[in-house]
Amino acid sequence: MNPDDMIGRLSGPLSLRSRIGNVVALLGGLGGALFVGLLWATEPVLPGRTHLAFGVLVALGLAWAGYGTWALTRRTPLFALDRVIAAWLAVTATGLLTAGTVAIAVARGTWVSVAGILVAVMLGAVALVILVRARAARAALLRRKRELGG
């Protein structure tokens, strides 16, 4: 096997599992953004915080839909770049969730939201672990590509 064949194997087509995951990201993001957007449109008299929250949720849904579309149209993982982008989206979403949960807890001044904060922080930690693993996988593939002279 020559270096070109090996590089070709490193950036092969998406597996069925990856394609299904990307379709789920596309449809889930689009469906979520559409649902929240319709809810937002039918409730014109809302507090500013709610408008902000709905806007963030619509933006996150559209970001996941955009990621799913991008990943499906590329048809190749491109040295695990799709994993890194998805991990960054997850870190962003959980970071916003954690910030919102903390803001609600501080505004209400209750300890009831402590469980929510802990869950959000733990989700954020999981998202960070996924990001670290995705970046390591991408670095290993790029290192292998350089070793093969590609």
C-alpha positions as CSV (number, residue, x, y, z in Angstrom):
1,M,0.0,0.0,0.0
2,N,1.5,3.4,-1.0
3,P,1.0,6.7,0.9
4,D,-1.8,7.8,-1.4
5,D,-3.8,4.7,-0.7
6,M,-3.3,5.1,3.0
7,I,-4.4,8.8,2.9
8,G,-7.4,7.7,0.9
9,R,-8.3,5.3,3.7
10,L,-7.9,7.9,6.4
11,S,-10.6,10.1,4.7
12,G,-13.0,7.5,3.5
13,P,-16.8,8.0,3.1
14,L,-19.1,8.4,6.1
15,S,-20.3,5.2,7.7
16,L,-24.0,4.5,7.9
17,R,-23.9,5.3,11.7
18,S,-22.3,8.7,11.0
19,R,-24.8,9.5,8.3
20,I,-27.7,8.6,10.6
21,G,-26.2,10.7,13.4
22,N,-25.8,13.7,11.0
23,V,-29.4,13.3,9.7
24,V,-30.6,13.3,13.4
25,A,-28.6,16.4,14.0
26,L,-30.0,18.1,10.9
27,L,-33.6,17.1,11.6
28,G,-33.4,17.6,15.4
29,G,-31.9,21.0,15.1
30,L,-34.3,22.1,12.4
31,G,-37.3,20.7,14.2
32,G,-36.2,22.3,17.5
33,A,-35.5,25.7,15.9
34,L,-38.9,25.6,14.1
35,F,-40.8,24.6,17.2
36,V,-39.2,27.2,19.4
37,G,-39.5,29.8,16.6
38,L,-43.2,29.1,16.2
39,L,-43.8,29.3,19.9
40,W,-41.8,32.5,20.1
41,A,-43.9,34.0,17.2
42,T,-47.2,33.2,18.8
43,E,-46.3,34.8,22.1
44,P,-45.5,38.4,21.3
45,V,-45.7,39.8,24.9
46,L,-42.8,38.1,26.7
47,P,-40.2,39.5,29.0
48,G,-36.8,40.4,27.5
49,R,-35.1,37.4,29.2
50,T,-37.5,35.0,27.5
51,H,-36.9,36.6,24.1
52,L,-33.2,36.2,24.7
53,A,-33.6,32.5,25.7
54,F,-35.8,31.8,22.7
55,G,-33.3,33.5,20.4
56,V,-30.5,31.4,21.8
57,L,-32.5,28.2,21.4
58,V,-33.4,29.0,17.8
59,A,-29.7,29.8,17.0
60,L,-28.5,26.6,18.6
61,G,-31.1,24.6,16.7
62,L,-30.0,26.2,13.4
63,A,-26.4,25.6,14.3
64,W,-27.0,21.9,14.7
65,A,-29.1,21.9,11.5
66,G,-26.2,23.6,9.7
67,Y,-23.7,21.2,11.0
68,G,-25.8,18.2,9.9
69,T,-26.2,19.7,6.4
70,W,-22.5,20.4,6.2
71,A,-21.5,16.9,7.3
72,L,-23.9,15.2,5.0
73,T,-22.9,17.2,2.0
74,R,-19.2,16.7,2.6
75,R,-19.6,12.9,2.5
76,T,-16.2,12.4,4.1
77,P,-15.1,13.1,7.7
78,L,-12.1,15.1,6.6
79,F,-9.7,13.9,9.3
80,A,-12.3,14.0,12.1
81,L,-13.1,17.7,11.6
82,D,-16.8,16.8,11.9
83,R,-16.2,15.4,15.4
84,V,-14.4,18.6,16.5
85,I,-17.1,20.9,15.2
86,A,-19.9,18.8,16.8
87,A,-17.9,18.8,20.1
88,W,-17.6,22.6,20.0
89,L,-21.3,22.9,19.4
90,A,-21.9,20.7,22.4
91,V,-19.6,22.7,24.6
92,T,-21.2,25.9,23.5
93,A,-24.7,24.6,24.1
94,T,-23.9,23.2,27.6
95,G,-22.0,26.4,28.5
96,L,-25.0,28.5,27.6
97,L,-27.2,26.1,29.6
98,T,-24.9,26.4,32.6
99,A,-24.8,30.2,32.4
100,G,-28.6,30.3,32.1
101,T,-29.1,28.0,35.0
102,V,-26.7,29.9,37.2
103,A,-28.4,33.2,36.2
104,I,-31.8,31.8,37.2
105,A,-30.5,30.5,40.5
106,V,-28.9,33.9,41.3
107,A,-32.0,35.8,40.3
108,R,-34.4,33.7,42.4
109,G,-32.0,33.4,45.3
110,T,-33.0,29.8,46.0
111,W,-31.1,26.6,46.5
112,V,-33.7,24.7,44.4
113,S,-31.7,25.3,41.3
114,V,-28.5,23.8,42.7
115,A,-29.4,20.4,41.2
116,G,-29.9,22.1,37.8
117,I,-26.6,23.8,38.1
118,L,-24.9,20.5,39.0
119,V,-26.5,18.7,36.0
120,A,-25.5,21.6,33.7
121,V,-21.9,21.5,34.9
122,M,-21.7,17.7,34.6
123,L,-23.1,18.0,31.0
124,G,-20.5,20.6,30.3
125,A,-17.8,18.3,31.7
126,V,-19.0,15.5,29.4
127,A,-19.0,17.9,26.4
128,L,-15.4,19.0,27.3
129,V,-14.2,15.4,27.5
130,I,-15.8,14.7,24.1
131,L,-14.1,17.8,22.7
132,V,-10.7,16.7,24.1
133,R,-11.1,13.2,22.6
134,A,-12.2,14.6,19.2
135,R,-9.3,17.0,19.0
136,A,-6.9,14.1,20.0
137,A,-8.4,11.9,17.2
138,R,-8.0,14.7,14.7
139,A,-4.4,15.4,15.8
140,A,-3.6,11.7,15.5
141,L,-5.0,11.5,11.9
142,L,-3.2,14.7,10.9
143,R,0.1,13.4,12.4
144,R,-0.4,10.1,10.5
145,K,-1.0,12.1,7.3
146,R,2.2,14.0,7.8
147,E,4.1,10.8,8.4
148,L,2.8,9.4,5.1
149,G,3.8,12.6,3.3
150,G,0.3,13.8,2.4
